Amino acid sequence: MPLLPPAGPARRLALMALAVCVLSVAAAVVAFAQGSFVGIVWILLAGISSNMAWFYLRRAKLQRAQQAG
């Protein structure tokens, strides 16, 4: 079973949310390394975007299961 669902809007949204998550974690690391507490905002953004990625992946999986049977 493939890790990602077939190409479609849900997969694109999940990959974009995952990219935002990775970039926001990197921004948080840089912010904390510079001594700024703005990194807290980046951590919150990473949490929201990771939840969005899981939601869209699960949504695509459920839609695929409904179409299959």
C-alpha positions in Angstrom: 0.0 0.0 0.0 1.5 3.4 -1.0 2.3 5.9 1.7 0.6 8.8 -0.2 -2.8 8.7 -1.9 -3.1 9.1 -5.6 -2.6 12.5 -7.1 -5.5 14.9 -6.5 -6.4 17.9 -4.5 -6.2 16.2 -1.1 -2.7 15.0 -1.8 -1.5 18.4 -3.0 -3.0 20.1 0.1 -1.4 17.5 2.4 2.0 17.9 0.8 1.8 21.7 1.0 0.8 21.5 4.6 3.7 19.2 5.3 6.1 21.7 3.5 4.7 24.5 5.7 5.3 22.4 8.8 8.9 21.6 7.9 9.6 25.2 7.1 8.0 26.5 10.3 10.0 24.1 12.4 13.2 25.3 10.7 12.1 28.9 11.3 11.5 28.2 14.9 14.9 26.6 15.3 16.5 29.7 13.8 14.4 32.1 15.9 15.3 30.3 19.2 19.0 30.1 18.2 19.0 33.9 17.8 17.4 34.2 21.2 14.0 35.3 20.0 10.7 34.1 21.5 8.9 34.5 18.1 9.8 30.9 17.7 6.8 30.0 19.8 4.6 31.3 17.0 6.4 29.2 14.5 5.9 26.1 16.7 2.2 26.8 16.9 2.1 27.1 13.1 4.0 23.8 12.8 1.4 22.1 15.0 -1.5 23.5 13.0 0.0 22.6 9.6 0.9 19.1 10.7 -2.7 18.5 11.8 -3.8 19.8 8.4 -1.5 17.3 6.7 -2.8 14.4 8.7 -6.4 15.5 8.0 -6.0 15.7 4.3 -4.1 12.4 4.1 -6.9 10.7 6.1 -9.6 12.3 4.1 -8.0 11.1 0.8 -7.7 7.6 2.3 -11.3 7.5 3.3 -12.4 8.8 -0.1 -10.3 6.1 -1.8 -11.9 3.5 0.4 -15.4 4.7 -0.4 -14.7 4.6 -4.1 -13.2 1.1 -3.9 -16.0 -0.5 -2.2 
